[in-house]
Amino acid sequence: MEYIGLSIGLILLGAVAIYFTHKQAYEKGITTAVLLHRNGRLKYKDYLDDDGEKMVDIDISPIDDEE
């Protein structure tokens, strides 16, 4: 019985860790995209592919120092 309780506890702990890691990464990604767009480095173009699905081409310009 202890084995089952320990297994369930570890699974729940792992699920919570994954949730918070995903949430933090998502928020950081959104923030980065907004900053890149505001600085004019993020350019995108939407189009329909051969199957009619909506697609997006994303181009991130390098920082002026990196050119």
C-alpha positions as protocol buffer text, in pm:
chain_id: "A"
residue {
  index: 1
  type: MET
  ca { x: 0 y: 0 z: 0 }
}
residue {
  index: 2
  type: GLU
  ca { x: 287 y: 239 z: 75 }
}
residue {
  index: 3
  type: TYR
  ca { x: 422 y: 184 z: -275 }
}
residue {
  index: 4
  type: ILE
  ca { x: 95 y: 297 z: -434 }
}
residue {
  index: 5
  type: GLY
  ca { x: 75 y: 607 z: -214 }
}
residue {
  index: 6
  type: LEU
  ca { x: 436 y: 698 z: -288 }
}
residue {
  index: 7
  type: SER
  ca { x: 381 y: 646 z: -662 }
}
residue {
  index: 8
  type: ILE
  ca { x: 70 y: 865 z: -664 }
}
residue {
  index: 9
  type: GLY
  ca { x: 252 y: 1134 z: -466 }
}
residue {
  index: 10
  type: LEU
  ca { x: 545 y: 1138 z: -707 }
}
residue {
  index: 11
  type: ILE
  ca { x: 313 y: 1151 z: -1009 }
}
residue {
  index: 12
  type: LEU
  ca { x: 124 y: 1446 z: -860 }
}
residue {
  index: 13
  type: LEU
  ca { x: 448 y: 1623 z: -773 }
}
residue {
  index: 14
  type: GLY
  ca { x: 574 y: 1573 z: -1130 }
}
residue {
  index: 15
  type: ALA
  ca { x: 244 y: 1700 z: -1274 }
}
residue {
  index: 16
  type: VAL
  ca { x: 262 y: 2017 z: -1064 }
}
residue {
  index: 17
  type: ALA
  ca { x: 625 y: 2075 z: -1167 }
}
residue {
  index: 18
  type: ILE
  ca { x: 536 y: 2033 z: -1536 }
}
residue {
  index: 19
  type: TYR
  ca { x: 240 y: 2271 z: -1501 }
}
residue {
  index: 20
  type: PHE
  ca { x: 443 y: 2552 z: -1346 }
}
residue {
  index: 21
  type: THR
  ca { x: 735 y: 2503 z: -1586 }
}
residue {
  index: 22
  type: HIS
  ca { x: 500 y: 2522 z: -1886 }
}
residue {
  index: 23
  type: LYS
  ca { x: 324 y: 2829 z: -1744 }
}
residue {
  index: 24
  type: GLN
  ca { x: 653 y: 3011 z: -1687 }
}
residue {
  index: 25
  type: ALA
  ca { x: 788 y: 2922 z: -2034 }
}
residue {
  index: 26
  type: TYR
  ca { x: 462 y: 3034 z: -2201 }
}
residue {
  index: 27
  type: GLU
  ca { x: 463 y: 3369 z: -2021 }
}
residue {
  index: 28
  type: LYS
  ca { x: 829 y: 3427 z: -2111 }
}
residue {
  index: 29
  type: GLY
  ca { x: 762 y: 3339 z: -2475 }
}
residue {
  index: 30
  type: ILE
  ca { x: 470 y: 3581 z: -2500 }
}
residue {
  index: 31
  type: THR
  ca { x: 676 y: 3858 z: -2338 }
}
residue {
  index: 32
  type: THR
  ca { x: 967 y: 3796 z: -2575 }
}
residue {
  index: 33
  type: ALA
  ca { x: 738 y: 3801 z: -2879 }
}
residue {
  index: 34
  type: VAL
  ca { x: 579 y: 4130 z: -2773 }
}
residue {
  index: 35
  type: LEU
  ca { x: 919 y: 4290 z: -2716 }
}
residue {
  index: 36
  type: LEU
  ca { x: 1053 y: 4164 z: -3051 }
}
residue {
  index: 37
  type: HIS
  ca { x: 744 y: 4297 z: -3229 }
}
residue {
  index: 38
  type: ARG
  ca { x: 766 y: 4634 z: -3053 }
}
residue {
  index: 39
  type: ASN
  ca { x: 1133 y: 4667 z: -3152 }
}
residue {
  index: 40
  type: GLY
  ca { x: 1049 y: 4582 z: -3514 }
}
residue {
  index: 41
  type: ARG
  ca { x: 1253 y: 4259 z: -3513 }
}
residue {
  index: 42
  type: LEU
  ca { x: 958 y: 4020 z: -3541 }
}
residue {
  index: 43
  type: LYS
  ca { x: 802 y: 3997 z: -3884 }
}
residue {
  index: 44
  type: TYR
  ca { x: 539 y: 3748 z: -3987 }
}
residue {
  index: 45
  type: LYS
  ca { x: 328 y: 3659 z: -4287 }
}
residue {
  index: 46
  type: ASP
  ca { x: 21 y: 3436 z: -4286 }
}
residue {
  index: 47
  type: TYR
  ca { x: -83 y: 3223 z: -4582 }
}
residue {
  index: 48
  type: LEU
  ca { x: -277 y: 2909 z: -4675 }
}
residue {
  index: 49
  type: ASP
  ca { x: -78 y: 2594 z: -4747 }
}
residue {
  index: 50
  type: ASP
  ca { x: -157 y: 2339 z: -5019 }
}
residue {
  index: 51
  type: ASP
  ca { x: -426 y: 2177 z: -4801 }
}
residue {
  index: 52
  type: GLY
  ca { x: -594 y: 2509 z: -4721 }
}
residue {
  index: 53
  type: GLU
  ca { x: -463 y: 2520 z: -4364 }
}
residue {
  index: 54
  type: LYS
  ca { x: -368 y: 2861 z: -4226 }
}
residue {
  index: 55
  type: MET
  ca { x: 8 y: 2887 z: -4171 }
}
residue {
  index: 56
  type: VAL
  ca { x: 243 y: 3158 z: -4041 }
}
residue {
  index: 57
  type: ASP
  ca { x: 599 y: 3235 z: -4153 }
}
residue {
  index: 58
  type: ILE
  ca { x: 790 y: 3403 z: -3870 }
}
residue {
  index: 59
  type: ASP
  ca { x: 1116 y: 3592 z: -3929 }
}
residue {
  index: 60
  type: ILE
  ca { x: 1321 y: 3734 z: -3641 }
}
residue {
  index: 61
  type: SER
  ca { x: 1579 y: 3990 z: -3748 }
}
residue {
  index: 62
  type: PRO
  ca { x: 1919 y: 3973 z: -3574 }
}
residue {
  index: 63
  type: ILE
  ca { x: 2027 y: 4234 z: -3324 }
}
residue {
  index: 64
  type: ASP
  ca { x: 2226 y: 4513 z: -3491 }
}
residue {
  index: 65
  type: ASP
  ca { x: 2541 y: 4410 z: -3300 }
}
residue {
  index: 66
  type: GLU
  ca { x: 2517 y: 4051 z: -3433 }
}
residue {
  index: 67
  type: GLU
  ca { x: 2514 y: 4143 z: -3803 }
}
